[in-house]
Amino acid sequence: NFAEQRPRESSGASSSNRFDYQKNWAFCELIDLQMKGEDYLIVFEHHEDIVVLNSEFAPTSAKFYQVKSKQNGNWTVNALAKNKTDDELSSIIGKLYGNQQLFPENTEELVFSSNQGVSNKLECGKKGLEYDLISFKQLTTKDKRKVWEAVKGDNNYFCDLEGLNKLFLVKSPLRLADHEQLTKGKLVDFYNSQYPDRPAHIALAYQTIFDEIRRKTNFKEVPKSSDELRKRKSISRTEFSHMT
């Protein structure tokens, strides 16, 4: 269903050439997933910037990630909830929540991740900038209302509490200024942990995997089947192991 359901938009693949930060974010996520030792399939630019399925061949849940970089300043709930077009679901949060609408039984998390934090004051009285991870539950009633307005569109049924509780705002440790160097450092740690007795050419390994992420991110056609999705738009545990 995830493979064959047509995405709401497909501009991401053609415009993603500018977004090396997003690709390095995905690279770091691949390393983290690999280190956990569990099955996964990470999908690029299909329904969302990044989607992590919990299995390569028989997935039952998905985590949807919007990954954005910001040169200066912090994010606010207002900015995340503001519609960019006349479409009532064109805001950052609206688009992210659209995945809950399409896959309500299989969506595990809806995550907005950026190098900059969220500055709004939370229900506890502290500023969001004090936290690297903020859940919908932690927002003030006023900001929860803004999120609700951003995701309900013209049908209140689409905005359910269970879906909203899957929403998280995350400040990534991956900085915009040196994201490539940080990713290479994470790759060094991965090789030291997984292959301590085998010397690795880190620059070559990084470029090989990054190029594969870029190739699959930039594939413009909408997959017609789950097999094509795996081959053209995804990297699995098996494939990452083969590359490394």
DAHU-V767192 format. One record per residue. N is the residue number from 1. RES is the residue in one small letter. SS is DSSP state (H for helix, E for strand, L for the rest). NEAR is the number of other C-alpha atoms within 8 Angstrom. Layout:
N&RES&SS&NEAR, N&RES&SS&NEAR
This chain:
1&n&L&4, 2&f&L&6, 3&a&L&10, 4&e&L&9, 5&q&L&6, 6&r&L&7, 7&p&L&7, 8&r&L&5, 9&e&L&6, 10&s&L&11, 11&s&H&6, 12&g&H&9, 13&a&H&12, 14&s&H&9, 15&s&H&8, 16&s&H&10, 17&n&H&9, 18&r&H&5, 19&f&L&8, 20&d&H&8, 21&y&H&10, 22&q&H&10, 23&k&H&11, 24&n&H&12, 25&w&H&11, 26&a&H&10, 27&f&H&12, 28&c&H&10, 29&e&H&8, 30&l&H&10, 31&i&H&11, 32&d&H&8, 33&l&H&10, 34&q&H&10, 35&m&H&7, 36&k&H&6, 37&g&L&6, 38&e&L&6, 39&d&L&9, 40&y&L&12, 41&l&E&14, 42&i&E&12, 43&v&E&14, 44&f&E&13, 45&e&L&12, 46&h&L&12, 47&h&L&10, 48&e&L&11, 49&d&L&12, 50&i&E&14, 51&v&E&14, 52&v&E&11, 53&l&E&14, 54&n&L&11, 55&s&L&10, 56&e&L&12, 57&f&L&4, 58&a&L&5, 59&p&L&9, 60&t&L&8, 61&s&L&9, 62&a&E&13, 63&k&E&12, 64&f&E&15, 65&y&E&13, 66&q&E&11, 67&v&E&11, 68&k&E&9, 69&s&L&10, 70&k&L&10, 71&q&L&5, 72&n&L&5, 73&g&L&6, 74&n&L&9, 75&w&E&10, 76&t&L&9, 77&v&H&11, 78&n&H&7, 79&a&H&7, 80&l&H&10, 81&a&H&14, 82&k&L&10, 83&n&L&13, 84&k&L&7, 85&t&L&6, 86&d&L&6, 87&d&L&7, 88&e&L&12, 89&l&L&12, 90&s&L&12, 91&s&L&13, 92&i&H&10, 93&i&H&12, 94&g&H&14, 95&k&H&11, 96&l&H&15, 97&y&H&13, 98&g&H&10, 99&n&H&13, 100&q&H&11, 101&q&H&8, 102&l&H&6, 103&f&L&9, 104&p&L&9, 105&e&L&4, 106&n&L&8, 107&t&E&13, 108&e&E&8, 109&e&E&10, 110&l&E&15, 111&v&E&13, 112&f&E&14, 113&s&E&12, 114&s&E&12, 115&n&L&13, 116&q&L&12, 117&g&L&13, 118&v&E&12, 119&s&L&10, 120&n&L&9, 121&k&E&10, 122&l&E&11, 123&e&L&9, 124&c&L&5, 125&g&L&6, 126&k&L&8, 127&k&E&10, 128&g&H&12, 129&l&H&9, 130&e&H&6, 131&y&L&9, 132&d&L&9, 133&l&E&8, 134&i&E&11, 135&s&E&11, 136&f&H&11, 137&k&H&5, 138&q&H&9, 139&l&E&13, 140&t&L&9, 141&t&H&7, 142&k&H&7, 143&d&H&9, 144&k&H&10, 145&r&H&8, 146&k&H&11, 147&v&H&11, 148&w&H&9, 149&e&H&9, 150&a&H&15, 151&v&H&15, 152&k&H&12, 153&g&L&10, 154&d&L&5, 155&n&L&7, 156&n&H&7, 157&y&H&6, 158&f&H&9, 159&c&L&11, 160&d&L&7, 161&l&H&6, 162&e&H&6, 163&g&H&11, 164&l&H&10, 165&n&L&9, 166&k&L&11, 167&l&E&13, 168&f&E&12, 169&l&E&11, 170&v&E&12, 171&k&E&13, 172&s&L&10, 173&p&L&5, 174&l&L&10, 175&r&L&9, 176&l&L&10, 177&a&L&4, 178&d&L&8, 179&h&H&11, 180&e&H&8, 181&q&H&7, 182&l&H&10, 183&t&H&13, 184&k&H&11, 185&g&H&8, 186&k&H&10, 187&l&H&11, 188&v&H&9, 189&d&H&8, 190&f&H&10, 191&y&H&10, 192&n&H&8, 193&s&H&7, 194&q&H&6, 195&y&L&8, 196&p&L&8, 197&d&L&4, 198&r&L&5, 199&p&L&6, 200&a&L&6, 201&h&L&6, 202&i&H&9, 203&a&H&7, 204&l&H&7, 205&a&H&10, 206&y&H&10, 207&q&H&8, 208&t&H&9, 209&i&H&10, 210&f&H&11, 211&d&H&8, 212&e&H&8, 213&i&H&13, 214&r&H&10, 215&r&H&8, 216&k&H&11, 217&t&H&11, 218&n&L&10, 219&f&L&9, 220&k&L&7, 221&e&L&4, 222&v&L&7, 223&p&L&11, 224&k&L&8, 225&s&L&8, 226&s&H&10, 227&d&H&6, 228&e&H&10, 229&l&H&13, 230&r&H&13, 231&k&H&8, 232&r&H&9, 233&k&H&15, 234&s&E&12, 235&i&E&12, 236&s&E&12, 237&r&H&11, 238&t&H&6, 239&e&H&8, 240&f&H&11, 241&s&H&7, 242&h&H&6, 243&m&H&7, 244&t&L&5
